[in-house]
Amino acid sequence: MVAPKAKSKLSKSSAPGRLPNLEPVAIVDIGSNSVRLVAYEGLTRAPTPIFNDKVMAELGRGVATTGKLNEQGVERSLSALKRFRVLRQSMGIKKVHVLATAAARDASNGPEFLAQAQKAIGHKVELLEGRREAELAAYGVMSGFTNPDGLVGDLGGGSLELNDVRGRRMGRGISLRLGGLSLMDISDRSTKKSAKIVRKALADVPHLDRLKGRTFYAIGGTWRALAKLHMRQRDYPLNVMHGYVIPARDAADFAALVERVNTDALANITSVAAARRPLLAYGAVVLEEIIRRAKPKEIVISALGLREGLLYEQLNQFERSQDALIESARELNYLRSRDPKHGEELCDWTDEFIQSSQLEESKEERRLRHAACLLCDIGWRAHPDYRGEQSINIIANAAFSSIDHPGRAYLALAASYRHMDGDDEVSPHLRTLVSARMLDRAHVLGSATRLAYVLSAAMSNVLPHTPLRCSRSKLVLTLPPAMKDLASERLYNRLRSLGKLIGREAEIVIGDKAERIKFKSAR
């Protein structure tokens, strides 16, 4: 007799790993080099992709010389769009934006292709003008960086868009026919000819006159591929593209190297998709000329561009003003911690501790500390021996924006110190990204959250009743009489470890009468 199949207690009709009450949104980007579908969990300040797929269709190959979209590119693009239509329907996404850019805009048979594309995807296709592309790219950088200041450059297969950004303000963008595929075509695959073409095209661009000493924000798959190679060359400890910084001189030297050698001979070239490799040299030519012409301070890679810019544009002013990092941390706290409210309370609890300790803290350091508090319990489902490692992996590779790489490393280290006591256990490579001051702050916060865990079991409604304050020589944890039994040698040892980091003697007291609890055998 066959035993009846046991029914799962888990719901099959819902996904607890998704944020509630959000309507997913999809963007289909029909570019000159690739056709991509990205589906996002919802329209939020920090939108998270739930699906991302692309086809290197090379729709714009030959447009610069023949004036027409190439037939194979059209076939590949339409095939991809039909597949994306089915995928979008499978995901139940009703809100869709379909965008077409330089190739469809510049080709004489562009209108014919757009009609076919609209039928294939089953949705209206919006053809973007070059200036509109530059505007959305600028919005993407505003979405992904805190108070950006510099020039946004979005390099595609058919065009280069430039736009100035200062905080939430942008300039009047422009579009130039300097995309990788375009340069390859009009130069007869000669990087030397391409360099002359680019130099002439950029000579009178006023946007570049205002870039000296500021940041150039590089958007586009070709520039991300160059940055990935640069990372591999340095054995860089993170694999995250967004926010990767290359000093301008170093970037110019590396671009020159990529231009003059055979692409397949470059170290770590296997990390770049084969379809992307032929365009690397042309992307390097454009980047080197921008650096030579405008003399920026640094090149910063932005993984957020036109698509994220479109979503950011749809937010209201209040939503735009929200901190994307804090919102991302809050979402992970909600999705992965034992009690999300505990993370919020931890922010307030450590606020009081830091203020009373008189440890100097900048506005940015406070922001990072709050993000770290929200993230401190996201690794709890791992085995206890590996929770620190799990936390490092999640945070170091999370799709955060509005944070630089040293800040990301600090978050990962603070979360790991929450679970692991001592530098010997924590990634030495990651520690190279932070200053001595930030490493010390990660130690202090990690020690404080270790104390909070033993005190509260990572549950809410405990920390608000158990303040942690510093006097001139002591670190005092106050327990209400109802929680007196929490006082233990284990709790005291955690408190004493934190006290050593800030040069204060640990003490546990009970209630308003400040009854002192002593531990003779504390080690």
C-alpha positions in Angstrom: 0.0 0.0 0.0 1.4 3.4 -1.0 1.5 5.9 1.8 -0.4 9.2 1.1 1.9 12.0 0.1 2.5 14.4 2.9 1.2 18.0 2.3 3.7 20.8 2.8 2.9 23.3 5.5 4.5 26.0 3.3 2.3 28.0 1.1 2.8 27.5 -2.6 0.8 30.5 -3.7 2.9 33.2 -2.2 6.6 34.1 -2.0 7.6 35.2 1.5 11.0 36.2 0.0 9.3 39.1 -1.8 8.2 42.5 -0.4 4.4 42.7 0.0 2.0 45.1 -1.7 4.3 45.9 -4.6 3.3 45.7 -8.2 6.2 44.4 -10.4 7.3 46.5 -13.3 9.3 45.5 -16.4 11.5 47.4 -18.8 12.5 46.2 -22.2 15.5 48.0 -23.6 16.0 47.7 -27.4 19.5 49.0 -27.7 22.0 49.1 -30.6 24.1 46.2 -29.2 21.7 44.3 -26.9 18.0 43.7 -26.3 17.3 43.3 -22.6 14.4 42.5 -20.3 14.7 43.6 -16.6 11.8 42.9 -14.3 11.8 44.7 -10.9 10.0 43.8 -7.7 8.2 47.1 -7.7 8.5 50.9 -8.1 10.6 51.8 -5.0 13.5 54.0 -4.1 15.8 51.0 -4.3 14.2 48.7 -7.0 15.4 45.1 -6.9 15.5 43.1 -10.1 13.7 39.8 -10.0 14.6 38.8 -13.5 17.3 40.0 -15.9 18.0 38.6 -19.4 19.6 40.0 -22.6 20.5 39.0 -26.1 23.5 40.5 -27.9 21.6 41.1 -31.1 23.9 43.8 -32.6 20.9 45.5 -34.1 22.9 48.6 -34.8 25.8 47.0 -36.6 26.3 48.6 -40.0 23.8 51.5 -39.4 26.6 54.1 -39.4 27.7 53.0 -42.9 24.6 51.5 -44.6 21.9 53.6 -42.9 20.0 50.4 -42.2 19.5 47.9 -39.4 21.2 44.6 -40.3 18.9 41.7 -41.1 20.4 39.3 -38.6 20.2 41.8 -35.8 16.6 42.4 -36.6 15.8 38.7 -36.6 17.6 38.2 -33.3 15.9 41.2 -31.7 12.4 40.1 -32.8 13.0 36.6 -31.5 14.2 38.0 -28.2 11.2 40.2 -27.9 8.8 37.3 -28.5 10.5 35.3 -25.8 10.4 38.3 -23.4 6.7 38.6 -24.1 6.1 35.1 -22.8 8.4 35.6 -19.8 6.7 38.8 -18.9 3.3 37.1 -19.0 4.6 34.2 -17.0 5.7 36.6 -14.3 2.3 38.2 -14.3 3.7 41.7 -15.0 1.2 44.2 -16.4 3.2 47.4 -16.0 5.8 47.4 -18.9 7.9 50.0 -20.5 9.5 49.2 -23.9 12.2 51.6 -25.0 14.2 51.8 -28.3 17.3 53.9 -28.7 20.0 54.9 -31.2 19.9 52.1 -33.7 16.1 52.3 -34.3 16.4 56.1 -34.2 19.1 56.5 -36.8 18.2 53.7 -39.3 16.1 54.4 -42.4 14.2 51.2 -41.8 13.8 52.0 -38.1 10.0 52.7 -38.3 9.4 49.4 -40.0 11.4 47.6 -37.3 9.6 49.4 -34.5 6.2 48.2 -35.9 7.5 44.6 -36.0 9.0 45.0 -32.5 5.7 46.3 -31.1 3.9 43.3 -32.5 6.5 40.9 -31.1 6.5 42.3 -27.6 2.8 43.0 -27.5 3.3 46.5 -26.2 3.8 50.0 -27.4 7.5 50.9 -28.1 8.7 54.3 -27.1 11.5 55.6 -29.4 13.8 57.8 -27.3 15.5 60.9 -28.7 19.2 61.3 -27.8 18.5 64.1 -25.3 15.9 62.0 -23.6 18.4 59.2 -23.3 20.9 61.6 -21.6 18.2 62.7 -19.2 17.3 59.2 -18.1 21.0 58.3 -17.7 21.4 61.3 -15.4 18.4 60.2 -13.4 20.0 56.8 -13.1 23.1 58.3 -11.5 21.0 60.4 -9.2 19.2 57.2 -8.2 22.4 55.4 -7.5 24.7 57.9 -5.8 24.4 60.3 -2.9 24.8 63.9 -4.1 26.6 63.0 -7.4 28.8 65.8 -8.8 30.2 65.3 -12.3 29.4 64.3 -15.8 27.3 61.3 -16.8 28.5 59.3 -19.8 26.3 56.5 -21.2 28.1 54.6 -23.9 26.0 52.3 -26.0 26.5 50.5 -29.3 25.2 53.4 -31.4 25.7 56.6 -29.3 27.3 58.3 -26.4 25.1 60.5 -24.1 26.5 63.1 -21.9 24.8 65.1 -19.1 26.0 67.1 -16.2 24.7 66.3 -12.6 25.0 68.2 -9.4 23.0 66.6 -6.6 19.4 66.4 -7.9 20.0 68.9 -10.7 21.0 68.0 -14.2 22.0 70.0 -17.3 20.9 69.8 -20.8 22.1 66.5 -22.2 23.5 65.7 -25.6 23.9 62.6 -27.8 26.9 61.9 -30.0 27.3 59.1 -32.6 30.2 57.6 -30.8 28.9 54.2 -29.8 31.1 51.1 -30.0 29.4 49.6 -33.0 29.3 53.0 -34.8 33.0 53.6 -34.3 33.9 50.1 -35.4 31.9 50.6 -38.7 33.0 54.1 -39.7 36.7 53.4 -38.8 36.9 50.2 -40.7 37.8 48.5 -37.4 40.8 50.8 -36.9 41.3 52.1 -33.3 43.7 54.8 -34.7 41.0 56.1 -37.0 38.5 55.9 -34.2 40.7 58.0 -31.9 40.8 60.8 -34.5 37.1 60.6 -35.0 36.4 60.7 -31.3 38.9 63.6 -30.7 37.2 65.7 -33.4 33.7 64.9 -32.2 34.6 65.9 -28.6 36.7 68.9 -29.3 33.9 71.5 -29.0 31.6 69.7 -26.5 31.0 72.2 -23.7 30.0 69.6 -21.2 33.6 68.5 -21.0 34.8 72.0 -20.2 33.1 71.7 -16.8 34.5 68.2 -15.8 38.0 69.1 -14.7 38.7 67.8 -11.2 35.2 66.3 -10.9 33.8 62.7 -11.4 33.0 61.0 -14.7 30.2 58.5 -14.1 30.6 55.8 -16.7 27.5 53.8 -17.8 27.2 51.0 -20.3 28.2 47.4 -20.8 31.5 48.1 -22.6 32.8 50.4 -19.8 31.6 47.9 -17.2 33.6 45.2 -19.0 36.7 47.4 -19.0 36.2 48.0 -15.3 35.9 44.2 -14.7 39.2 43.6 -16.4 40.8 46.4 -14.3 39.4 44.8 -11.2 40.9 41.4 -12.1 44.2 43.0 -12.9 44.3 44.4 -9.3 43.0 41.3 -7.6 40.3 43.6 -6.2 38.5 42.1 -3.1 35.0 43.0 -4.4 33.1 41.9 -7.5 30.6 44.7 -7.4 30.7 47.0 -10.4 28.6 49.9 -9.0 30.7 52.5 -7.4 34.0 51.1 -8.5 36.5 54.0 -8.7 39.5 54.2 -11.0 41.8 57.3 -10.7 41.7 59.2 -14.0 45.4 58.7 -14.9 45.2 54.9 -14.1 42.1 54.7 -16.3 43.8 56.5 -19.2 46.8 54.2 -19.0 44.6 51.1 -18.8 42.5 52.3 -21.8 45.7 52.8 -23.8 46.7 49.3 -23.0 43.4 47.8 -24.2 43.6 49.9 -27.4 47.0 48.7 -28.5 46.9 44.9 -27.7 44.9 42.1 -29.1 41.8 41.8 -27.0 42.1 38.0 -26.6 45.6 38.5 -25.2 44.4 40.6 -22.3 44.7 39.0 -18.8 41.4 37.7 -17.5 39.6 38.3 -20.8 37.5 35.3 -20.2 35.6 37.3 -17.6 34.1 39.4 -20.4 31.5 37.9 -22.7 32.8 37.0 -26.1 30.2 39.2 -27.9 31.4 42.2 -25.9 35.2 41.8 -26.5 35.4 43.4 -30.0 33.9 46.6 -28.6 36.4 47.0 -25.7 39.0 48.8 -27.7 36.5 51.3 -29.0 35.1 51.9 -25.5 38.7 52.5 -24.4 39.3 55.0 -27.1 36.3 57.1 -26.1 37.2 56.9 -22.4 40.8 57.9 -23.0 39.8 60.8 -25.1 37.3 62.1 -22.5 40.1 61.9 -19.8 42.6 63.7 -22.1 40.1 66.4 -23.1 38.4 67.0 -19.8 40.8 65.9 -17.1 38.3 64.5 -14.5 39.5 63.4 -11.1 38.3 59.9 -11.3 36.1 57.4 -13.2 33.2 55.9 -11.3 31.3 53.0 -12.7 27.5 53.2 -12.5 25.5 50.0 -12.8 22.4 52.1 -12.8 21.5 53.9 -16.0 18.6 54.5 -18.4 16.3 51.8 -17.0 16.7 52.8 -13.3 16.5 56.4 -14.3 13.1 55.8 -15.8 11.9 54.3 -12.6 13.4 57.1 -10.5 11.7 59.6 -12.6 8.3 58.1 -11.7 8.8 58.5 -8.0 7.4 61.5 -6.2 9.6 64.1 -4.5 9.4 62.5 -1.1 10.3 59.0 -2.5 13.2 60.5 -4.4 14.5 62.1 -1.2 14.7 58.7 0.6 18.1 57.2 1.2 18.5 54.3 -1.2 21.0 52.5 1.0 18.8 52.7 4.1 15.8 51.6 2.2 17.7 48.6 0.8 19.0 47.7 4.2 15.5 48.0 5.7 14.1 45.7 3.0 16.7 43.0 3.7 16.1 43.4 7.4 12.4 42.8 6.8 13.0 39.8 4.5 15.8 38.0 6.4 16.0 38.9 10.1 14.3 37.2 13.0 12.5 40.3 14.1 12.7 43.4 11.8 11.7 45.8 14.6 14.8 44.8 16.5 17.0 46.2 13.8 15.2 49.5 13.9 15.5 49.6 17.7 19.2 48.8 17.4 19.7 52.1 15.5 18.2 54.1 18.4 20.1 52.0 21.0 23.4 52.6 19.4 22.6 56.3 18.8 22.5 56.8 22.6 25.6 54.7 23.1 27.6 56.6 20.5 26.5 60.0 21.7 27.3 59.3 25.4 30.7 57.8 24.4 31.7 61.1 22.8 33.1 59.1 19.8 33.2 61.6 16.9 30.8 60.5 14.2 30.1 62.2 10.9 26.7 62.3 9.2 27.9 59.7 6.7 29.3 57.4 9.5 26.0 57.6 11.3 24.2 56.7 8.1 26.4 53.7 7.6 26.0 52.6 11.3 22.2 52.7 10.9 22.5 50.5 7.7 24.8 48.1 9.5 22.3 47.8 12.4 19.5 47.0 10.0 21.7 44.3 8.4 23.2 42.7 11.5 20.8 39.7 11.7 20.4 38.8 8.1 22.7 35.8 8.3 20.9 34.0 11.2 19.6 31.1 9.1 23.1 29.9 8.5 24.9 27.5 10.8 26.3 29.5 13.8 29.9 28.8 12.7 29.3 30.4 9.4 26.9 33.3 10.1 29.7 35.8 9.9 30.8 34.5 6.5 27.3 34.4 5.3 26.7 38.0 6.3 29.9 39.1 4.5 28.9 37.3 1.3 25.4 38.8 1.3 26.4 42.4 2.1 29.6 42.5 0.0 27.6 41.3 -3.1 24.2 42.9 -2.4 22.6 45.2 -5.0 23.1 48.3 -2.9 23.4 51.7 -4.3 24.2 55.1 -2.8 27.3 53.6 -1.1 30.9 53.5 -2.1 33.1 50.4 -1.8 34.8 51.4 1.5 31.3 51.9 3.0 30.2 48.5 1.7 33.3 46.9 3.2 32.5 48.6 6.5 28.9 47.2 6.5 30.2 43.7 5.7 32.9 43.8 8.4 30.5 45.2 11.1 28.1 42.3 10.3 30.8 39.8 10.5 32.2 41.1 13.8 28.7 40.7 15.1 29.2 36.9 14.8 33.0 36.5 14.8 35.3 37.8 17.5 38.7 38.8 16.2 40.3 39.9 12.9 41.9 36.5 12.3 38.5 35.1 11.2 37.5 38.1 9.0 38.4 38.6 5.4 41.9 40.3 5.2 41.3 41.5 1.7 38.1 43.3 2.6 39.8 45.1 5.4 42.2 46.7 2.9 39.3 48.8 1.6 38.6 50.6 4.9 40.5 53.2 6.8 41.9 52.5 10.3 39.1 54.6 11.7 36.4 52.8 9.9 37.9 49.4 10.9 37.8 50.5 14.5 34.2 51.6 14.2 33.2 48.3 12.6 34.8 46.5 15.7 32.9 48.8 18.1 29.6 48.3 16.4 30.1 44.6 16.0 30.9 44.3 19.7 27.8 46.3 20.6 25.5 44.2 18.4 27.1 41.0 20.0 26.1 42.4 23.3 22.6 43.3 22.1 22.1 39.7 20.8 22.8 38.1 24.2 20.7 40.8 25.9 17.6 40.6 23.6 17.9 37.3 21.6 17.5 39.5 18.6 13.9 40.2 19.6 12.2 43.6 19.8 10.9 45.5 22.9 14.0 44.7 24.9 16.6 47.3 23.9 14.3 50.4 24.5 14.2 49.3 28.2 17.9 48.5 28.6 19.9 51.6 27.7 23.7 51.5 27.2 25.5 54.7 28.2 29.0 55.9 28.8 30.3 58.0 31.7 33.8 59.4 31.9 35.3 56.1 32.9 32.5 53.5 32.7 30.3 51.7 30.2 27.0 51.1 32.0 24.2 48.8 30.9 21.0 49.4 32.9 18.4 46.6 33.3 14.9 47.2 34.6 14.0 45.2 37.7 11.7 43.0 35.6 14.7 41.9 33.5 17.2 41.6 36.4 17.7 37.9 35.7 19.3 38.8 32.3 22.4 39.8 34.2 24.9 37.0 33.8 28.6 36.3 33.4 28.0 35.9 29.6 26.3 39.3 29.3 29.0 40.9 31.4 31.8 39.5 29.4 30.2 40.9 26.2 29.9 44.2 27.9 33.4 44.1 29.1 34.7 43.3 25.6 33.0 46.4 24.3 34.3 48.5 27.2 37.9 47.5 26.3 37.4 48.8 22.8 36.4 52.3 24.0 38.6 52.4 27.1 35.9 52.1 29.8 35.2 49.8 32.7 32.0 47.7 32.3 29.2 47.8 34.8 25.7 46.4 34.9 23.1 48.2 37.1 19.5 47.4 38.0 16.8 50.1 37.8 16.7 53.6 38.9 18.4 52.8 42.2 21.5 51.7 40.2 22.0 48.4 42.1 25.4 47.2 40.8 25.8 43.6 39.7 29.3 42.1 40.3 30.9 39.1 38.7 33.9 37.8 40.5 34.8 35.1 38.0 34.3 37.0 34.8 36.9 36.2 32.2 
